[in-house]
Amino acid sequence: MRDAILIGGGHNGLVCAFYLARAGLKVTVLERRGVVGGAAVTEEFHPGFRNSVASYTVSLLNPKIIQDLHLASHGLRVVERPLSNFLPLDDGRYLKLGAGRTAGEVAKFSPRDAGRLDDYARHLDTAADLLRELVLETPPNRVQGGWLGALPELIKAGKIGNRVRKLSLSAQRELLDLFTRSAGDYLDGWFESAPIKAAYGFDSIVGNYASPYSPGSAYVLLHHVFGEVNGKKGAWGHAIGGMGAITQAMASAARAQGVEIRTGCAVDEVLVEKGRATGVVTAKGERLDARVVVSNLNPRLLYTRLLDPAVLPADFLRRMEGWRCGSGTFRMNVALSELPDFRCLPGRTAAEHHGSGIIIAPSLQYMERAYHDARASGWSRAPVVEMLIPSVLDATLAPPGRHVASLFCQHVAPTLPDGASWDDHREEVADLMIATVNRHAPNFEASVLGRQIMSPLDLERTFGLVGGDIFHGAWGLDQLFAARPMLGHADYRGPLTGLYMCGAGTHPGGGVTGAPGHNAAREVLRDLRKSMA
């Protein structure tokens, strides 16, 4: 009999499996698709062209996990972008962001803003450092029963409170702003020029179907800055071989610990006996028993599709059915005959801006209009597009002289209005995204040799991202930290004994971090040790 079955071979499932196996458990990972990695995979999408299909860039992968899994020795190599971001603007100007470069670039638009950059970074880093301390910890959890059962959670909450208490009053105020205010209001309080606010504000709508002026969007901005690449805080990079190189290295590390990984093995049901999860039934009808079952799925999928509703508390099930999902994301990969030749910075020879995150969204107001347009019509007629061209940094992805680009597009409605289907509009919207880039780089449309399109519906079908939600659940104060995925179940445990959650629908949320998998494994092992004591 197995000790643990992991449902879903995405990166968090692989991380969780590694830690469980390292502790001596017999572990099996079941993955529905033919390849492990979940949304962090590299695949050929056009003959001779490979790219990260969904997840597309590296920063949030936790350093402890990189070290514990010895990912470098399993083939992972991450290189930093030459620039963080590049914004081509409608008036022929541009903004570049990067170490040692940002202040001089911002000064072209506002000397005042350039002078405030260091103070802004210090304030943001203080809050980001607190998040870095919390990502590998289990949030305080609301528990039933008397004070004795609640004592460990009270101690945990007290430790977190003590960390906040040690911050200066100014830093505490800043933290409150970042957790409650909109990114737009927060950035308006710091800067006056539109380009720098757009460059920073873009992070607040990444995977977040909201306006940058929606309350709580400042936290989404903050979440995207607490990562690092090769020890450099806040940096972004590229995994050589694409995002699949990360998950293939994780799978190799897990197998080295004895983990069995089965691909093409979907789970149809989680078995429950007397209130305890005892195993699973696969789509092929095979029953697999285990002491514990750990799900890497969106929690809504787990509790509404894989379990008999009768075994769940009614209030819990009702709330899971209402778990908010939907990123507003439209994802494309394109094969290119040549690099984009930008009006504002001409040239088809690889340059530093080609290796950066290229953001087409000149202002916060542009992003806000895009959101409201999508709410009304299903997608924005002037969408937000971030383009990366990883082949500038990684020659393994495309034939010589050719390139691949990732287009990460916002805003589109997770579900189209009036019962319309994304299957009927995906090509139309893909054309719009290409045209949006082409306005800034007039050779772009003609250079496209092939394209892969993933609407929110395609993301859900392919990767189980409900509503195209790349984070397995929207980010808001009602779905974060001790409320992720639900108050009373923030400790990676659901209402059924022996059934755990290790995916992005748990703390600390989405992005390729590995943290939910790391934390869930710790809680599983803690429970198993208690049961053997």
JOHU-V836170 format. One record per run of one state. SS is the DSSP state (hx for helix, st for strand, lp for the rest). FROM is the first residue (numbers start at 0). TO is the last residue. If there is no record, write none. Layout:
# JOHU-V836170
SS;FROM;TO / SS;FROM;TO
This chain:
# JOHU-V836170
lp;0;0 / st;1;6 / lp;7;8 / st;9;9 / hx;10;21 / lp;22;25 / st;26;29 / lp;30;35 / st;36;36 / lp;37;40 / st;41;45 / lp;46;47 / st;48;51 / lp;52;56 / st;57;57 / lp;58;61 / hx;62;67 / lp;68;76 / st;77;79 / lp;80;83 / st;84;87 / lp;88;92 / st;93;96 / lp;97;100 / hx;101;106 / lp;107;109 / hx;110;133 / lp;134;145 / hx;146;165 / lp;166;167 / hx;168;179 / lp;180;181 / hx;182;187 / lp;188;192 / hx;193;203 / lp;204;215 / hx;216;222 / lp;223;226 / st;227;228 / lp;229;230 / st;231;232 / lp;233;235 / st;236;238 / lp;239;242 / hx;243;255 / lp;256;258 / st;259;261 / lp;262;265 / st;266;272 / lp;273;274 / st;275;281 / lp;282;285 / st;286;294 / lp;295;297 / hx;298;304 / lp;305;307 / hx;308;310 / lp;311;312 / hx;313;320 / lp;321;328 / st;329;335 / lp;336;350 / hx;351;354 / lp;355;355 / st;356;359 / lp;360;362 / hx;363;376 / lp;377;377 / st;378;387 / lp;388;388 / hx;389;391 / lp;392;393 / hx;394;396 / lp;397;401 / st;402;411 / lp;412;415 / hx;416;418 / lp;419;420 / hx;421;423 / lp;424;424 / hx;425;437 / lp;438;442 / hx;443;446 / st;447;453 / lp;454;454 / hx;455;462 / lp;463;464 / hx;465;467 / lp;468;475 / hx;476;478 / lp;479;479 / hx;480;482 / lp;483;491 / st;492;492 / lp;493;495 / st;496;496 / lp;497;497 / st;498;500 / lp;501;513 / hx;514;531 / lp;532;532
